[in-house]
Amino acid sequence: MQNGKTEPIDIPLALYLQGEAVEDPDVRGQHPLYYGTISGLKGYKRDMHAYIKVLPAERLFAETMSASIGRYFGLPIPLTALAIARGKDVGRGSGKCIVLASVDTNAVPISRVISFDKVSHLLNKWSHLHAAIVFDELLANTDRNLRNLLIGGDGTIWLIDHEEALASPALQASENIRNHLLGMVIGEVSEFERHMASRKLKDKSAPAYTADFRRHAAASQPQYCQVEPDHVNRVVEFLESRVHHMSTLMDGALGMNQKTLAV
C-alpha cells in the first residue's frame, strides 16, 4: 500500500474548555470519558467537539503512538490530540492534567446500527480491512470490538480506542494475539482463499517495514504523556522486533482452526 506520509507528524496539543461526563455504556469504556470542546489545535481556527479520555500515562502513550502509526498506515483514525484540562473538570481534583482528545466524527458504534450477523459482510467490503488487521496485529491490540469500530452516515468506518494496544511488555514479539478484527470476518473457506488472504495481509504489512518507530514515539509526545524513557524504549524495541515476525504472525492468525478471511 502507499502511505502518504513518510515522516511522522507530532500529535497536536490543545486546551479542553468544557464538557460533560459520558455515561452511555456503548460509548464509555473502563476509563472516565467526557464530551466537550477543545481549542487551539494547530491548523484549526475554530473550536472542535471531541471525546475526552482520562488515562494512566502508559495507556495515554499507547493511544498517541497508535494514532501516529495508524496515520502512517493510512487508516481512518479520528484526529487525536493531547489536551490540557482543569483537573476538576475531569475528576482529577485541583491543578491541571493531560487528557486524550479524539475529535468527533459524527459516527456511532457499529453495534448500534448493524446486526452482528451482517458485520462480516460490511467489513469484507471495507477498503481498509486488511491494513487494519495488520495494524492490530503489529500493535498487539486485543481490544477491537464493535464499540470501537464506528460508522458514519456516509458509510465511513473509523477505528478508535487503542489504549489497550502495546499493553503487555512481557508479550513476545513473535507471539500471536487474538486478533478480534480478523475473527469478525473469518469463515470456513478454501485453501486457495486462505492463500489469497495471506498475500493481501502481507502486502498491507509493507508500511511496517519502513516505519521509523523511534520517530513515531517522539511524535507521540511521550513527555506530555508523562511516560518514563524506559517505557518508550520498551515499546519501540517491541515494535522493531515484532515487525520482523509479521509474515509468520499473519500466517499464524489465518491458520487458527483452519479458518481464513472471507475475501
PLY file of the C-alpha trace (Angstrom):
ply
format ascii 1.0
element vertex 263
property float x
property float y
property float z
element edge 262
property int vertex1
property int vertex2
end_header
0.00 0.00 0.00
1.08 3.58 -0.44
1.17 5.60 2.74
1.03 9.30 2.10
3.33 10.45 4.89
6.93 9.37 5.19
7.58 11.45 8.28
5.54 11.14 11.47
3.63 14.30 12.38
3.61 15.39 16.02
0.43 14.65 17.92
-1.06 18.13 18.38
-1.78 19.89 21.66
-4.99 21.63 22.63
-6.98 23.05 25.53
-10.05 21.29 26.91
-12.54 24.08 27.56
-15.62 22.39 28.96
-17.83 19.33 28.64
-19.90 16.68 30.36
-19.29 13.13 31.50
-20.35 10.36 29.12
-22.29 7.60 30.86
-23.52 5.65 27.81
-22.10 2.10 28.25
-21.90 1.64 24.45
-19.51 4.58 24.26
-17.69 4.73 27.57
-15.06 2.12 28.32
-13.32 1.38 31.60
-11.78 4.86 31.87
-13.56 8.17 32.55
-14.90 9.73 29.34
-16.19 13.23 28.63
-17.63 15.01 25.62
-16.88 18.66 25.16
-14.99 21.40 23.36
-11.28 21.74 22.63
-9.49 24.83 21.38
-6.10 25.78 20.00
-5.46 22.86 17.65
-2.70 23.84 15.25
-4.14 24.42 11.79
-7.72 24.82 13.02
-9.13 28.28 13.69
-12.34 27.09 15.30
-13.08 25.13 18.45
-13.90 21.48 17.92
-16.08 18.90 19.64
-14.16 15.93 20.97
-14.34 12.93 23.24
-12.02 13.39 26.21
-10.49 10.36 27.88
-8.66 10.31 31.21
-5.93 7.66 31.09
-2.86 6.48 33.01
0.39 7.66 31.44
1.31 4.43 29.63
-2.20 3.98 28.21
-2.19 7.62 27.08
1.07 6.98 25.22
-0.42 3.82 23.68
-3.22 5.95 22.22
-0.92 8.61 20.77
1.55 6.03 19.44
-1.31 4.08 17.83
-2.67 7.26 16.25
0.74 8.12 14.80
1.32 4.64 13.36
-2.29 4.36 12.17
-1.90 7.59 10.24
1.27 6.20 8.66
-0.73 3.15 7.54
-3.32 5.47 6.03
-6.04 4.22 8.36
-9.18 6.20 9.29
-8.44 7.18 12.89
-10.08 10.38 14.18
-7.84 13.39 14.70
-6.13 12.69 18.00
-4.65 15.32 20.32
-3.38 15.77 23.85
-5.32 18.41 25.73
-4.60 20.36 28.87
-7.59 20.15 31.21
-8.51 21.57 34.58
-8.40 18.65 36.98
-11.75 19.50 38.50
-13.37 19.23 35.03
-12.28 15.59 34.60
-12.50 14.27 38.14
-8.83 14.82 38.92
-9.09 17.42 41.68
-7.18 20.69 41.65
-4.45 21.65 39.23
-4.17 20.69 35.59
-3.69 17.39 33.79
-3.17 15.98 30.31
-6.03 14.09 28.69
-6.62 12.43 25.33
-8.87 14.24 22.87
-10.44 12.38 19.93
-12.24 14.76 17.60
-15.89 13.85 17.00
-16.51 12.31 13.55
-20.29 12.21 13.94
-20.09 8.43 13.74
-21.64 5.83 16.03
-20.57 2.35 17.18
-21.28 -0.29 14.54
-23.01 -2.32 17.25
-25.81 0.26 17.31
-26.77 0.17 13.66
-25.80 -3.21 12.22
-26.78 -6.63 13.47
-23.92 -8.97 14.34
-24.73 -11.41 11.53
-24.21 -8.63 8.95
-20.92 -7.29 10.34
-18.73 -9.71 8.39
-20.36 -8.70 5.11
-19.89 -4.99 5.87
-16.25 -5.33 6.91
-15.29 -7.54 3.98
-16.30 -4.66 1.68
-14.22 -2.16 3.69
-11.18 -0.98 1.72
-9.08 -0.66 4.91
-9.87 -4.11 6.31
-6.59 -5.86 5.59
-4.46 -2.89 6.68
-6.48 -2.62 9.91
-5.97 -6.32 10.68
-2.21 -5.90 10.18
-2.27 -2.73 12.34
-3.97 -4.54 15.23
-1.53 -7.46 14.97
1.52 -5.19 14.87
0.40 -3.21 17.93
-0.81 -6.33 19.76
-4.25 -4.75 20.10
-6.53 -7.33 21.69
-9.40 -4.94 22.39
-11.01 -4.47 18.98
-14.79 -4.80 19.22
-17.97 -3.41 17.71
-17.95 -0.48 20.15
-14.61 0.81 18.93
-15.45 0.41 15.27
-17.54 3.44 14.32
-19.59 4.04 11.20
-20.63 7.44 9.88
-23.73 8.43 7.96
-21.69 8.30 4.75
-20.54 4.74 5.49
-17.03 5.68 6.61
-15.67 3.24 9.20
-13.40 4.63 11.92
-11.01 2.94 14.34
-10.92 4.28 17.92
-9.86 3.26 21.44
-6.31 1.94 21.33
-5.33 2.30 24.97
-5.00 -1.48 25.32
-2.55 -1.73 22.42
1.11 -2.23 23.33
-0.12 -3.11 26.79
2.00 -6.13 27.64
5.76 -5.63 27.79
6.00 -9.33 28.62
4.45 -10.31 25.29
6.99 -11.92 23.00
7.40 -10.06 19.72
6.83 -13.31 17.84
3.64 -14.20 19.74
0.23 -14.08 18.06
-2.57 -12.19 19.74
-6.27 -12.89 19.47
-6.91 -10.61 16.52
-10.58 -9.78 17.04
-10.97 -7.87 13.79
-9.76 -10.91 11.90
-12.11 -13.02 13.99
-15.08 -10.93 12.85
-14.51 -11.81 9.21
-13.09 -15.33 9.12
-15.09 -18.24 7.77
-14.75 -21.82 6.62
-13.35 -21.24 3.14
-10.97 -22.95 0.76
-7.21 -23.26 0.99
-6.94 -21.08 -2.12
-8.91 -18.30 -0.44
-6.73 -18.64 2.65
-3.65 -18.29 0.47
-5.06 -15.18 -1.24
-5.94 -13.63 2.10
-2.39 -14.24 3.33
-1.00 -12.47 0.28
-3.26 -9.45 0.84
-2.32 -9.19 4.51
1.38 -9.43 3.76
1.01 -6.75 1.10
-0.71 -4.47 3.60
2.16 -5.11 6.05
4.54 -3.16 3.79
4.39 0.17 5.71
5.50 -1.60 8.88
8.83 -2.49 7.30
9.67 1.13 6.50
8.29 2.72 9.67
10.74 4.51 11.95
9.21 3.58 15.29
11.66 5.76 17.21
10.38 8.80 15.29
6.78 7.72 15.81
7.49 7.54 19.54
8.94 11.05 19.56
5.97 12.37 17.57
3.61 10.77 20.10
4.60 13.33 22.75
5.93 10.99 25.47
6.95 13.96 27.62
3.38 15.25 27.73
2.07 11.73 28.30
4.49 11.64 31.25
5.86 8.19 30.47
9.32 7.10 31.53
12.02 6.87 28.84
12.49 3.20 29.70
8.87 2.51 28.79
9.23 4.35 25.48
12.31 2.27 24.70
10.49 -0.97 25.51
7.64 -0.06 23.19
9.98 0.89 20.35
12.09 -2.24 20.78
8.96 -4.41 20.84
7.73 -2.92 17.56
11.15 -3.09 15.91
11.34 -6.76 16.79
7.69 -7.60 16.04
7.82 -6.23 12.51
10.31 -8.94 11.57
7.73 -11.58 12.53
4.77 -10.07 10.67
4.72 -12.63 7.85
4.70 -15.52 10.31
2.20 -13.76 12.56
-0.24 -13.25 9.70
0.04 -16.89 8.63
-0.45 -17.97 12.23
-3.55 -15.82 12.63
-5.06 -17.16 9.43
-4.32 -20.73 10.42
-6.43 -20.65 13.60
-8.89 -23.56 13.48
-8.14 -23.88 9.76
-10.21 -20.82 9.07
-9.39 -17.81 6.95
-10.52 -14.45 5.75
-13.66 -14.45 3.65
-12.38 -12.41 0.73
0 1
1 2
2 3
3 4
4 5
5 6
6 7
7 8
8 9
9 10
10 11
11 12
12 13
13 14
14 15
15 16
16 17
17 18
18 19
19 20
20 21
21 22
22 23
23 24
24 25
25 26
26 27
27 28
28 29
29 30
30 31
31 32
32 33
33 34
34 35
35 36
36 37
37 38
38 39
39 40
40 41
41 42
42 43
43 44
44 45
45 46
46 47
47 48
48 49
49 50
50 51
51 52
52 53
53 54
54 55
55 56
56 57
57 58
58 59
59 60
60 61
61 62
62 63
63 64
64 65
65 66
66 67
67 68
68 69
69 70
70 71
71 72
72 73
73 74
74 75
75 76
76 77
77 78
78 79
79 80
80 81
81 82
82 83
83 84
84 85
85 86
86 87
87 88
88 89
89 90
90 91
91 92
92 93
93 94
94 95
95 96
96 97
97 98
98 99
99 100
100 101
101 102
102 103
103 104
104 105
105 106
106 107
107 108
108 109
109 110
110 111
111 112
112 113
113 114
114 115
115 116
116 117
117 118
118 119
119 120
120 121
121 122
122 123
123 124
124 125
125 126
126 127
127 128
128 129
129 130
130 131
131 132
132 133
133 134
134 135
135 136
136 137
137 138
138 139
139 140
140 141
141 142
142 143
143 144
144 145
145 146
146 147
147 148
148 149
149 150
150 151
151 152
152 153
153 154
154 155
155 156
156 157
157 158
158 159
159 160
160 161
161 162
162 163
163 164
164 165
165 166
166 167
167 168
168 169
169 170
170 171
171 172
172 173
173 174
174 175
175 176
176 177
177 178
178 179
179 180
180 181
181 182
182 183
183 184
184 185
185 186
186 187
187 188
188 189
189 190
190 191
191 192
192 193
193 194
194 195
195 196
196 197
197 198
198 199
199 200
200 201
201 202
202 203
203 204
204 205
205 206
206 207
207 208
208 209
209 210
210 211
211 212
212 213
213 214
214 215
215 216
216 217
217 218
218 219
219 220
220 221
221 222
222 223
223 224
224 225
225 226
226 227
227 228
228 229
229 230
230 231
231 232
232 233
233 234
234 235
235 236
236 237
237 238
238 239
239 240
240 241
241 242
242 243
243 244
244 245
245 246
246 247
247 248
248 249
249 250
250 251
251 252
252 253
253 254
254 255
255 256
256 257
257 258
258 259
259 260
260 261
261 262
